[in-house]
Amino acid sequence: MVLVVVMGLLFGSFLNVVIARVPAGESIVRPRSRCPHCGRQLTWYENIPVLSWLVQRARCRGCQAPISWRYPLIEVLTAALFFACQRRFGWTPELVLALVFVLLLVPLAFIDLEHWILPTELTWPGIAAGVALSVPLGMPRLIDAVLGALAGFFVFWALEWVGEKIFKKEALGAGDKDLLALIGAFLSWKALLGVIFLSSLQGAVVGSVMLLLYGRAGPAPDASPEPDARTPAEPAPADGAGEGTAEDEEDDWVPGPTNIPFGPWLSVAALEVMLLGPWLRDVLPVPMDVLLTGLR
């Protein structure tokens, strides 16, 4: 247990680098970790998960600028999810699949929450990893993973098509389709209905509360999202509009007060289905237990 928690803390520290650098198009390997304010490279004892943040009182040793609470939060969150995965699957091949899944969902959720994008640098390799890691689990699981990836992508593609053609709105973005395909590759097609239901329900409830309390459902974006990876809905260009006009509208797109990034809610729902599946199966009535968990 201690080993899994320590691994989670260490990987969580690395995920902080991923979350900070991938949206900026920077390498996650070089240069070494540095203060985001003064640029000073950090020593090894300044990179100890959680402990360094506490000892330094959440400030850089060089410039004394504050260090965001997000860093220890992600480290502790990753460690807690690693612990939960070990409790759920034990020391089995399924554990490897679950841990890699966590290492993909955590950065994707926080990147989408901050920047409103789901980078293909994470989603596409993640889909491939979900399928590849299913190979040791047998042919039935591999088939379920492939079907899950295809179903996840095309279900959201169909919803997007309906929104554009019938309601003249783009309700979902390319990043959402990629993320659901990733989830399908790891959890199989059987879990997708539960993930979509739980993510939609929880996102709608929390978004409504945020709208009432703060005047907007989702966070204000710190950076303009890439046009091919945005998630919320905006009106489509009028019929007959030129290609240049559509591209200009995409480039100028800014999330409105009722928009929410959907990636975090898909990630939360996927983790709930994976980690709480047996419990949900026991407490939910038939046939809802099978529909939401994919377990029999």
N, C-alpha and C positions, 0 to 999 in steps of 0.2 A: 504494500500500500504506500509506504513512504517513498519507494522508488518511483511509483507512478506520479505522486504529487510533485516530487522534485523535477521529474521530467516535464510535467505540465508547467511549472514555474519557468523553467529554462526555455521551453518552446514558446511560452507566452511572451517572454522578453524578446524573442526573435520576431514574433508576430507584430510587436510594436513597430519594428523596423519595416516590416511588410506594409503595414497600414499607412505609415508615413511616406514611404518611398514609391510604392507602386503607382498611386494616382499621379505622382509627379513625374513618372517615367524614369526614375532613377534606379540604379542597381541596388539590389538588396544584399550584395556581398561586399562591395567596396564603395566608398571608403568605410573605415571603422565607424562605430557609433560615435556621434558627436552631439554637442548641445545645439538644439535648434535655434538658439538665440545668438550665442557668440561664436559658434562653429568649433569650439575646442573639442578635440578628440577625448573620449572618456577612457579612463584607466580601467583595469579589470575589476577593481574593488568598487568602482562607481557603477558597475553593470550587474551587481548581484540583485536578482529579482526581489522586489518589495523591500528588502533590508536596506539597500543603498538609498532608496527613496525616503525611508523613515529616518535613517541616520543623518542624512543631509537636510532633513526637515523640508523636503519637497522643493529644494533649491539647488541650482547649479553651484558647484564649488568654485567655479571661476568667476562668472559674472553675477551670481546671486539671483539670476532670473528664476521665477517660479517654474517648477516642473509639474506638468499636468497630472491630475489624479488618474487620468485615463491609463497611464503606464502601469501602476500597480493593480488597477482594476482588471486589465486584460490578463496580467500574469496570474492573479488569483482566480479569475474566471476560467482560464484555460486549465489550471491545476484542478479546480473543482470538477470541471467536465471530464478530465482525464480520470479522476477518482470515480466519478459516476459511471464512466464507461467500463472501468475494471470491475466494479461491483455488478454491473449488468451482464457482462459477457465472460468474466473470469479470464484466465490465461489461455485464451483460445485464439484461433486465426481470426475470428470475428472481431476480436479486440483491436487488431491492427487496422482493420477496415474502419472501425469506429473512431479510432484516434486520428487517422488521416482525415476523416470526415470533419472532425472538430477543427483540425488545423486549417481547413478550407473555409468552413462556415464562419468562424470568428472574425478573420480579417474581412471577408466579404460583407458581413453584417455591419461592421463599423465603418468601412469605406463607403458603403451605400448610405449609411446614416449621416455621414459628414459631407460627402461629395455628390450624392445622388447618382452614383455609377456603380456598375458591377464589372470590373475589368476582365476582359477575355484572357488576360495573362494568368488569371486564377481559375476562371470557370472552365475554359477549354481543357487545360491539363487536368483539372479536377474530374471532368467527365471521363477522360481516358484512364485516370487513376482508379475511379470507381469500378470501371469495367475490368481493368487488369487485376485489381486486388480480389475480384470475385472468382478468378480462375482457380485458385487453390481450394475454393469452397465447393467445387463441383460444377458439372455442366448445367444442372437445373438453375443454380444460382447465377451462373454466367448469363444464361438466357434471360432470366428475370432482370438482370442488370442492363442488358442491351435493350430489352423492351421498355424498361423504366426510363432510360435516357431518351429513347425515341418518343415515348408517350409524353414525357415531361415537356419536351420541346414542342411537339405538335399540338398538344392540348392548349398551351398558351398561344401558339401561332393561330389556332382556330379562334380563340377568344379575341385576339388582336384583330383578326380579319373581320370578325363580326362587328367589333367596335368601329372599325374604319368604314366598312361598307354600309352598315345599317344605321349606326348612331353617329357617324361622322366624327368620331373621337378616337384617339389612340390611347386606349386605357392601359396598355402594358407595353413595355419596351423590350428591346432585344436582350438586355441583361437579365430580365426576369425569366425569359424562355431558357436561357443558358443555365441559370441557377436551378430551375426546376428540373432540367435535364440532368444536372449534376446530382441533385437529390434523388432522382429516379435511378441513376446508376449505382448509388450507394445503398439505397433502401429498397430498390426494386419497384416495379410498377404498382404493386399491391398497396404501397403506402401513400401513393400520390393523392388519392381522394381525401384522406385524413389530413395530409399536409395542406392542401388547398383550402379545405373547410376551416381548419384551426387558424391558419394564417389570415384568412379573410375575416373571420369572426373577431379575433383578437386585435387585428389592425383597425377594423372598423370601430370597435369599442374604445380603444385607447385614442384613436384619431379624433373621435367625437368629443371625448373628454378634453383633449388638448385644445380642440377648436373652441370649446366653451370657455376654458380657463385662460388661454393665451391668444386666441384669435387666429390661430393657424393649426392645422392638424399635424404637420410635420415640421422638422427643424428647418430654419433658414439655411440655405446652402452657402458654404464658405467659398466654393469654387464652382464655376459653370460646368455642368456635366457634359460629357461627350454626347453628341447627338445619337450615336448608335448604341448607347448603353443606358439611356435614361429610363426611368420606371413609371412616373406618374402620367396622368392623362392630360392632354391638351387638344383643342380642336384641330382637325385636319384642315389643310388648305382647301379652298373652294374648288369645285370642279372647273377644269379648264385652266387652273393656275399653272404657270410655267415651272420648269424644274428649278430654275434659279430662285424663284420666289419661295418654293418649299424649303430649299436649303437655307435661305436667309432666315426663315421662320424657325427652323430647327436650331440654327446657331444662336438666335436671340432668345430661345426658350428659357424661361425662369419658372421654377415651381410656384404655383399659386397657393393661397392660404388653405385650400381644401386638399391639396396633394400630399401624399405620404410616400416615402420610399418603401417599397414592398419587400425588398431583399431582407431586411432584418426580421420581418414577420415570417417570411418563408423559412429563414434559418431557425428561428425559435420553434416554429411548428415542427420542423424536421427533427430537431433535437428532442422535442417532447414525444414524438412518435417513436423515435429510436430508443430513448431511455425509459419512457413510461409506458411503452407498449403493453407489457404483461399486466400492469396494474389497470390500465384503461380497459383491457380486454375483460378483466374480472369485474369491474364496476359498471361497465356500460351494458345496456340490454341488447339482446339479439334482435336484429342483425347489425345494429350500429357498431358493436364491438369489432366485428370483422371489417366493416366498411372503413372505419377510422384508423384502425391499427394495421390492417393487412395480415393479422395473425389469426390462426385458427386453433 
